[in-house]
Amino acid sequence: EEEEVVLSTVERFSSPGKGRGLRAARGSFSRGDLLLVAQPFSATLADDERGRFCDHCFARKDKLSHCGKCKQAYYCNAQCQ
């Protein structure tokens, strides 16, 4: 269950060379408050994590299978592939 974001406690800003972003306004929240819930646009594994985590579900497994097509991705099983 997702909670609503209270945008009055968040401000938009621009950072030269980095683009736009959101940040919490000072004093508008307490430790442990939920500030934002959002689905990720994309996700990927770092190069040094390849072969240790499934490229689809990110589960850590001792035995992963190579992708039969590209031979670079690793998956838990055919469902993840």
Phi and psi restraints in degrees (range 20) as a CNS / XPLOR table:
assign (resid 1 and name C) (resid 2 and name N)
       (resid 2 and name CA) (resid 2 and name C) 1.0 -91.3 20.0 2
assign (resid 2 and name N) (resid 2 and name CA)
       (resid 2 and name C) (resid 3 and name N) 1.0 144.9 20.0 2
assign (resid 2 and name C) (resid 3 and name N)
       (resid 3 and name CA) (resid 3 and name C) 1.0 -97.8 20.0 2
assign (resid 3 and name N) (resid 3 and name CA)
       (resid 3 and name C) (resid 4 and name N) 1.0 154.1 20.0 2
assign (resid 3 and name C) (resid 4 and name N)
       (resid 4 and name CA) (resid 4 and name C) 1.0 -74.0 20.0 2
assign (resid 4 and name N) (resid 4 and name CA)
       (resid 4 and name C) (resid 5 and name N) 1.0 149.1 20.0 2
assign (resid 4 and name C) (resid 5 and name N)
       (resid 5 and name CA) (resid 5 and name C) 1.0 -90.8 20.0 2
assign (resid 5 and name N) (resid 5 and name CA)
       (resid 5 and name C) (resid 6 and name N) 1.0 133.2 20.0 2
assign (resid 5 and name C) (resid 6 and name N)
       (resid 6 and name CA) (resid 6 and name C) 1.0 -93.6 20.0 2
assign (resid 6 and name N) (resid 6 and name CA)
       (resid 6 and name C) (resid 7 and name N) 1.0 97.1 20.0 2
assign (resid 6 and name C) (resid 7 and name N)
       (resid 7 and name CA) (resid 7 and name C) 1.0 -70.2 20.0 2
assign (resid 7 and name N) (resid 7 and name CA)
       (resid 7 and name C) (resid 8 and name N) 1.0 -14.7 20.0 2
assign (resid 7 and name C) (resid 8 and name N)
       (resid 8 and name CA) (resid 8 and name C) 1.0 -68.0 20.0 2
assign (resid 8 and name N) (resid 8 and name CA)
       (resid 8 and name C) (resid 9 and name N) 1.0 -17.6 20.0 2
assign (resid 8 and name C) (resid 9 and name N)
       (resid 9 and name CA) (resid 9 and name C) 1.0 -97.5 20.0 2
assign (resid 9 and name N) (resid 9 and name CA)
       (resid 9 and name C) (resid 10 and name N) 1.0 4.7 20.0 2
assign (resid 9 and name C) (resid 10 and name N)
       (resid 10 and name CA) (resid 10 and name C) 1.0 -124.9 20.0 2
assign (resid 10 and name N) (resid 10 and name CA)
       (resid 10 and name C) (resid 11 and name N) 1.0 140.1 20.0 2
assign (resid 10 and name C) (resid 11 and name N)
       (resid 11 and name CA) (resid 11 and name C) 1.0 -121.3 20.0 2
assign (resid 11 and name N) (resid 11 and name CA)
       (resid 11 and name C) (resid 12 and name N) 1.0 146.1 20.0 2
assign (resid 11 and name C) (resid 12 and name N)
       (resid 12 and name CA) (resid 12 and name C) 1.0 -85.7 20.0 2
assign (resid 12 and name N) (resid 12 and name CA)
       (resid 12 and name C) (resid 13 and name N) 1.0 147.3 20.0 2
assign (resid 12 and name C) (resid 13 and name N)
       (resid 13 and name CA) (resid 13 and name C) 1.0 -148.3 20.0 2
assign (resid 13 and name N) (resid 13 and name CA)
       (resid 13 and name C) (resid 14 and name N) 1.0 161.1 20.0 2
assign (resid 13 and name C) (resid 14 and name N)
       (resid 14 and name CA) (resid 14 and name C) 1.0 -115.6 20.0 2
assign (resid 14 and name N) (resid 14 and name CA)
       (resid 14 and name C) (resid 15 and name N) 1.0 140.6 20.0 2
assign (resid 14 and name C) (resid 15 and name N)
       (resid 15 and name CA) (resid 15 and name C) 1.0 -123.5 20.0 2
assign (resid 15 and name N) (resid 15 and name CA)
       (resid 15 and name C) (resid 16 and name N) 1.0 116.8 20.0 2
assign (resid 15 and name C) (resid 16 and name N)
       (resid 16 and name CA) (resid 16 and name C) 1.0 -54.2 20.0 2
assign (resid 16 and name N) (resid 16 and name CA)
       (resid 16 and name C) (resid 17 and name N) 1.0 128.7 20.0 2
assign (resid 16 and name C) (resid 17 and name N)
       (resid 17 and name CA) (resid 17 and name C) 1.0 83.5 20.0 2
assign (resid 17 and name N) (resid 17 and name CA)
       (resid 17 and name C) (resid 18 and name N) 1.0 -12.4 20.0 2
assign (resid 17 and name C) (resid 18 and name N)
       (resid 18 and name CA) (resid 18 and name C) 1.0 -118.5 20.0 2
assign (resid 18 and name N) (resid 18 and name CA)
       (resid 18 and name C) (resid 19 and name N) 1.0 -23.8 20.0 2
assign (resid 18 and name C) (resid 19 and name N)
       (resid 19 and name CA) (resid 19 and name C) 1.0 102.9 20.0 2
assign (resid 19 and name N) (resid 19 and name CA)
       (resid 19 and name C) (resid 20 and name N) 1.0 -159.0 20.0 2
assign (resid 19 and name C) (resid 20 and name N)
       (resid 20 and name CA) (resid 20 and name C) 1.0 -91.9 20.0 2
assign (resid 20 and name N) (resid 20 and name CA)
       (resid 20 and name C) (resid 21 and name N) 1.0 159.5 20.0 2
assign (resid 20 and name C) (resid 21 and name N)
       (resid 21 and name CA) (resid 21 and name C) 1.0 -159.4 20.0 2
assign (resid 21 and name N) (resid 21 and name CA)
       (resid 21 and name C) (resid 22 and name N) 1.0 178.9 20.0 2
assign (resid 21 and name C) (resid 22 and name N)
       (resid 22 and name CA) (resid 22 and name C) 1.0 -122.0 20.0 2
assign (resid 22 and name N) (resid 22 and name CA)
       (resid 22 and name C) (resid 23 and name N) 1.0 144.2 20.0 2
assign (resid 22 and name C) (resid 23 and name N)
       (resid 23 and name CA) (resid 23 and name C) 1.0 -144.1 20.0 2
assign (resid 23 and name N) (resid 23 and name CA)
       (resid 23 and name C) (resid 24 and name N) 1.0 150.8 20.0 2
assign (resid 23 and name C) (resid 24 and name N)
       (resid 24 and name CA) (resid 24 and name C) 1.0 -74.3 20.0 2
assign (resid 24 and name N) (resid 24 and name CA)
       (resid 24 and name C) (resid 25 and name N) 1.0 136.2 20.0 2
assign (resid 24 and name C) (resid 25 and name N)
       (resid 25 and name CA) (resid 25 and name C) 1.0 -70.7 20.0 2
assign (resid 25 and name N) (resid 25 and name CA)
       (resid 25 and name C) (resid 26 and name N) 1.0 139.2 20.0 2
assign (resid 25 and name C) (resid 26 and name N)
       (resid 26 and name CA) (resid 26 and name C) 1.0 -58.1 20.0 2
assign (resid 26 and name N) (resid 26 and name CA)
       (resid 26 and name C) (resid 27 and name N) 1.0 137.6 20.0 2
assign (resid 26 and name C) (resid 27 and name N)
       (resid 27 and name CA) (resid 27 and name C) 1.0 76.4 20.0 2
assign (resid 27 and name N) (resid 27 and name CA)
       (resid 27 and name C) (resid 28 and name N) 1.0 1.3 20.0 2
assign (resid 27 and name C) (resid 28 and name N)
       (resid 28 and name CA) (resid 28 and name C) 1.0 -95.0 20.0 2
assign (resid 28 and name N) (resid 28 and name CA)
       (resid 28 and name C) (resid 29 and name N) 1.0 2.9 20.0 2
assign (resid 28 and name C) (resid 29 and name N)
       (resid 29 and name CA) (resid 29 and name C) 1.0 -149.9 20.0 2
assign (resid 29 and name N) (resid 29 and name CA)
       (resid 29 and name C) (resid 30 and name N) 1.0 164.1 20.0 2
assign (resid 29 and name C) (resid 30 and name N)
       (resid 30 and name CA) (resid 30 and name C) 1.0 -117.3 20.0 2
assign (resid 30 and name N) (resid 30 and name CA)
       (resid 30 and name C) (resid 31 and name N) 1.0 162.3 20.0 2
assign (resid 30 and name C) (resid 31 and name N)
       (resid 31 and name CA) (resid 31 and name C) 1.0 -56.2 20.0 2
assign (resid 31 and name N) (resid 31 and name CA)
       (resid 31 and name C) (resid 32 and name N) 1.0 131.5 20.0 2
assign (resid 31 and name C) (resid 32 and name N)
       (resid 32 and name CA) (resid 32 and name C) 1.0 92.4 20.0 2
assign (resid 32 and name N) (resid 32 and name CA)
       (resid 32 and name C) (resid 33 and name N) 1.0 -9.6 20.0 2
assign (resid 32 and name C) (resid 33 and name N)
       (resid 33 and name CA) (resid 33 and name C) 1.0 -68.3 20.0 2
assign (resid 33 and name N) (resid 33 and name CA)
       (resid 33 and name C) (resid 34 and name N) 1.0 140.8 20.0 2
assign (resid 33 and name C) (resid 34 and name N)
       (resid 34 and name CA) (resid 34 and name C) 1.0 -80.6 20.0 2
assign (resid 34 and name N) (resid 34 and name CA)
       (resid 34 and name C) (resid 35 and name N) 1.0 123.6 20.0 2
assign (resid 34 and name C) (resid 35 and name N)
       (resid 35 and name CA) (resid 35 and name C) 1.0 -100.0 20.0 2
assign (resid 35 and name N) (resid 35 and name CA)
       (resid 35 and name C) (resid 36 and name N) 1.0 -33.7 20.0 2
assign (resid 35 and name C) (resid 36 and name N)
       (resid 36 and name CA) (resid 36 and name C) 1.0 -158.8 20.0 2
assign (resid 36 and name N) (resid 36 and name CA)
       (resid 36 and name C) (resid 37 and name N) 1.0 138.0 20.0 2
assign (resid 36 and name C) (resid 37 and name N)
       (resid 37 and name CA) (resid 37 and name C) 1.0 -125.6 20.0 2
assign (resid 37 and name N) (resid 37 and name CA)
       (resid 37 and name C) (resid 38 and name N) 1.0 124.3 20.0 2
assign (resid 37 and name C) (resid 38 and name N)
       (resid 38 and name CA) (resid 38 and name C) 1.0 -151.9 20.0 2
assign (resid 38 and name N) (resid 38 and name CA)
       (resid 38 and name C) (resid 39 and name N) 1.0 149.0 20.0 2
assign (resid 38 and name C) (resid 39 and name N)
       (resid 39 and name CA) (resid 39 and name C) 1.0 -76.2 20.0 2
assign (resid 39 and name N) (resid 39 and name CA)
       (resid 39 and name C) (resid 40 and name N) 1.0 138.9 20.0 2
assign (resid 39 and name C) (resid 40 and name N)
       (resid 40 and name CA) (resid 40 and name C) 1.0 -67.7 20.0 2
assign (resid 40 and name N) (resid 40 and name CA)
       (resid 40 and name C) (resid 41 and name N) 1.0 144.3 20.0 2
assign (resid 40 and name C) (resid 41 and name N)
       (resid 41 and name CA) (resid 41 and name C) 1.0 -70.6 20.0 2
assign (resid 41 and name N) (resid 41 and name CA)
       (resid 41 and name C) (resid 42 and name N) 1.0 -40.9 20.0 2
assign (resid 41 and name C) (resid 42 and name N)
       (resid 42 and name CA) (resid 42 and name C) 1.0 -157.2 20.0 2
assign (resid 42 and name N) (resid 42 and name CA)
       (resid 42 and name C) (resid 43 and name N) 1.0 165.8 20.0 2
assign (resid 42 and name C) (resid 43 and name N)
       (resid 43 and name CA) (resid 43 and name C) 1.0 -149.1 20.0 2
assign (resid 43 and name N) (resid 43 and name CA)
       (resid 43 and name C) (resid 44 and name N) 1.0 147.3 20.0 2
assign (resid 43 and name C) (resid 44 and name N)
       (resid 44 and name CA) (resid 44 and name C) 1.0 -151.5 20.0 2
assign (resid 44 and name N) (resid 44 and name CA)
       (resid 44 and name C) (resid 45 and name N) 1.0 159.3 20.0 2
assign (resid 44 and name C) (resid 45 and name N)
       (resid 45 and name CA) (resid 45 and name C) 1.0 -90.2 20.0 2
assign (resid 45 and name N) (resid 45 and name CA)
       (resid 45 and name C) (resid 46 and name N) 1.0 147.0 20.0 2
assign (resid 45 and name C) (resid 46 and name N)
       (resid 46 and name CA) (resid 46 and name C) 1.0 -68.3 20.0 2
assign (resid 46 and name N) (resid 46 and name CA)
       (resid 46 and name C) (resid 47 and name N) 1.0 151.8 20.0 2
assign (resid 46 and name C) (resid 47 and name N)
       (resid 47 and name CA) (resid 47 and name C) 1.0 -53.9 20.0 2
assign (resid 47 and name N) (resid 47 and name CA)
       (resid 47 and name C) (resid 48 and name N) 1.0 -38.6 20.0 2
assign (resid 47 and name C) (resid 48 and name N)
       (resid 48 and name CA) (resid 48 and name C) 1.0 -75.5 20.0 2
assign (resid 48 and name N) (resid 48 and name CA)
       (resid 48 and name C) (resid 49 and name N) 1.0 -6.4 20.0 2
assign (resid 48 and name C) (resid 49 and name N)
       (resid 49 and name CA) (resid 49 and name C) 1.0 -97.9 20.0 2
assign (resid 49 and name N) (resid 49 and name CA)
       (resid 49 and name C) (resid 50 and name N) 1.0 -10.0 20.0 2
assign (resid 49 and name C) (resid 50 and name N)
       (resid 50 and name CA) (resid 50 and name C) 1.0 -59.2 20.0 2
assign (resid 50 and name N) (resid 50 and name CA)
       (resid 50 and name C) (resid 51 and name N) 1.0 134.7 20.0 2
assign (resid 50 and name C) (resid 51 and name N)
       (resid 51 and name CA) (resid 51 and name C) 1.0 88.7 20.0 2
assign (resid 51 and name N) (resid 51 and name CA)
       (resid 51 and name C) (resid 52 and name N) 1.0 -11.8 20.0 2
assign (resid 51 and name C) (resid 52 and name N)
       (resid 52 and name CA) (resid 52 and name C) 1.0 -106.0 20.0 2
assign (resid 52 and name N) (resid 52 and name CA)
       (resid 52 and name C) (resid 53 and name N) 1.0 -21.1 20.0 2
assign (resid 52 and name C) (resid 53 and name N)
       (resid 53 and name CA) (resid 53 and name C) 1.0 -129.6 20.0 2
assign (resid 53 and name N) (resid 53 and name CA)
       (resid 53 and name C) (resid 54 and name N) 1.0 147.2 20.0 2
assign (resid 53 and name C) (resid 54 and name N)
       (resid 54 and name CA) (resid 54 and name C) 1.0 -65.6 20.0 2
assign (resid 54 and name N) (resid 54 and name CA)
       (resid 54 and name C) (resid 55 and name N) 1.0 133.9 20.0 2
assign (resid 54 and name C) (resid 55 and name N)
       (resid 55 and name CA) (resid 55 and name C) 1.0 -71.2 20.0 2
assign (resid 55 and name N) (resid 55 and name CA)
       (resid 55 and name C) (resid 56 and name N) 1.0 -12.7 20.0 2
assign (resid 55 and name C) (resid 56 and name N)
       (resid 56 and name CA) (resid 56 and name C) 1.0 -100.2 20.0 2
assign (resid 56 and name N) (resid 56 and name CA)
       (resid 56 and name C) (resid 57 and name N) 1.0 -57.0 20.0 2
assign (resid 56 and name C) (resid 57 and name N)
       (resid 57 and name CA) (resid 57 and name C) 1.0 -100.6 20.0 2
assign (resid 57 and name N) (resid 57 and name CA)
       (resid 57 and name C) (resid 58 and name N) 1.0 -6.4 20.0 2
assign (resid 57 and name C) (resid 58 and name N)
       (resid 58 and name CA) (resid 58 and name C) 1.0 65.5 20.0 2
assign (resid 58 and name N) (resid 58 and name CA)
       (resid 58 and name C) (resid 59 and name N) 1.0 16.8 20.0 2
assign (resid 58 and name C) (resid 59 and name N)
       (resid 59 and name CA) (resid 59 and name C) 1.0 -71.7 20.0 2
assign (resid 59 and name N) (resid 59 and name CA)
       (resid 59 and name C) (resid 60 and name N) 1.0 141.1 20.0 2
assign (resid 59 and name C) (resid 60 and name N)
       (resid 60 and name CA) (resid 60 and name C) 1.0 -86.9 20.0 2
assign (resid 60 and name N) (resid 60 and name CA)
       (resid 60 and name C) (resid 61 and name N) 1.0 123.8 20.0 2
assign (resid 60 and name C) (resid 61 and name N)
       (resid 61 and name CA) (resid 61 and name C) 1.0 -134.9 20.0 2
assign (resid 61 and name N) (resid 61 and name CA)
       (resid 61 and name C) (resid 62 and name N) 1.0 148.4 20.0 2
assign (resid 61 and name C) (resid 62 and name N)
       (resid 62 and name CA) (resid 62 and name C) 1.0 -73.7 20.0 2
assign (resid 62 and name N) (resid 62 and name CA)
       (resid 62 and name C) (resid 63 and name N) 1.0 -36.6 20.0 2
assign (resid 62 and name C) (resid 63 and name N)
       (resid 63 and name CA) (resid 63 and name C) 1.0 -119.4 20.0 2
assign (resid 63 and name N) (resid 63 and name CA)
       (resid 63 and name C) (resid 64 and name N) 1.0 112.7 20.0 2
assign (resid 63 and name C) (resid 64 and name N)
       (resid 64 and name CA) (resid 64 and name C) 1.0 -117.5 20.0 2
assign (resid 64 and name N) (resid 64 and name CA)
       (resid 64 and name C) (resid 65 and name N) 1.0 154.9 20.0 2
assign (resid 64 and name C) (resid 65 and name N)
       (resid 65 and name CA) (resid 65 and name C) 1.0 -103.1 20.0 2
assign (resid 65 and name N) (resid 65 and name CA)
       (resid 65 and name C) (resid 66 and name N) 1.0 138.1 20.0 2
assign (resid 65 and name C) (resid 66 and name N)
       (resid 66 and name CA) (resid 66 and name C) 1.0 -66.9 20.0 2
assign (resid 66 and name N) (resid 66 and name CA)
       (resid 66 and name C) (resid 67 and name N) 1.0 149.9 20.0 2
assign (resid 66 and name C) (resid 67 and name N)
       (resid 67 and name CA) (resid 67 and name C) 1.0 -64.8 20.0 2
assign (resid 67 and name N) (resid 67 and name CA)
       (resid 67 and name C) (resid 68 and name N) 1.0 130.7 20.0 2
assign (resid 67 and name C) (resid 68 and name N)
       (resid 68 and name CA) (resid 68 and name C) 1.0 -68.1 20.0 2
assign (resid 68 and name N) (resid 68 and name CA)
       (resid 68 and name C) (resid 69 and name N) 1.0 -21.1 20.0 2
assign (resid 68 and name C) (resid 69 and name N)
       (resid 69 and name CA) (resid 69 and name C) 1.0 -93.4 20.0 2
assign (resid 69 and name N) (resid 69 and name CA)
       (resid 69 and name C) (resid 70 and name N) 1.0 -58.7 20.0 2
assign (resid 69 and name C) (resid 70 and name N)
       (resid 70 and name CA) (resid 70 and name C) 1.0 -90.7 20.0 2
assign (resid 70 and name N) (resid 70 and name CA)
       (resid 70 and name C) (resid 71 and name N) 1.0 -18.9 20.0 2
assign (resid 70 and name C) (resid 71 and name N)
       (resid 71 and name CA) (resid 71 and name C) 1.0 62.3 20.0 2
assign (resid 71 and name N) (resid 71 and name CA)
       (resid 71 and name C) (resid 72 and name N) 1.0 13.0 20.0 2
assign (resid 71 and name C) (resid 72 and name N)
       (resid 72 and name CA) (resid 72 and name C) 1.0 -113.9 20.0 2
assign (resid 72 and name N) (resid 72 and name CA)
       (resid 72 and name C) (resid 73 and name N) 1.0 -31.1 20.0 2
assign (resid 72 and name C) (resid 73 and name N)
       (resid 73 and name CA) (resid 73 and name C) 1.0 -87.0 20.0 2
assign (resid 73 and name N) (resid 73 and name CA)
       (resid 73 and name C) (resid 74 and name N) 1.0 154.6 20.0 2
assign (resid 73 and name C) (resid 74 and name N)
       (resid 74 and name CA) (resid 74 and name C) 1.0 -123.1 20.0 2
assign (resid 74 and name N) (resid 74 and name CA)
       (resid 74 and name C) (resid 75 and name N) 1.0 138.3 20.0 2
assign (resid 74 and name C) (resid 75 and name N)
       (resid 75 and name CA) (resid 75 and name C) 1.0 -134.9 20.0 2
assign (resid 75 and name N) (resid 75 and name CA)
       (resid 75 and name C) (resid 76 and name N) 1.0 154.4 20.0 2
assign (resid 75 and name C) (resid 76 and name N)
       (resid 76 and name CA) (resid 76 and name C) 1.0 -64.2 20.0 2
assign (resid 76 and name N) (resid 76 and name CA)
       (resid 76 and name C) (resid 77 and name N) 1.0 -44.3 20.0 2
assign (resid 76 and name C) (resid 77 and name N)
       (resid 77 and name CA) (resid 77 and name C) 1.0 -164.5 20.0 2
assign (resid 77 and name N) (resid 77 and name CA)
       (resid 77 and name C) (resid 78 and name N) 1.0 -176.7 20.0 2
assign (resid 77 and name C) (resid 78 and name N)
       (resid 78 and name CA) (resid 78 and name C) 1.0 -64.6 20.0 2
assign (resid 78 and name N) (resid 78 and name CA)
       (resid 78 and name C) (resid 79 and name N) 1.0 -31.0 20.0 2
assign (resid 78 and name C) (resid 79 and name N)
       (resid 79 and name CA) (resid 79 and name C) 1.0 -62.5 20.0 2
assign (resid 79 and name N) (resid 79 and name CA)
       (resid 79 and name C) (resid 80 and name N) 1.0 -42.8 20.0 2
assign (resid 79 and name C) (resid 80 and name N)
       (resid 80 and name CA) (resid 80 and name C) 1.0 -70.5 20.0 2
assign (resid 80 and name N) (resid 80 and name CA)
       (resid 80 and name C) (resid 81 and name N) 1.0 -31.6 20.0 2
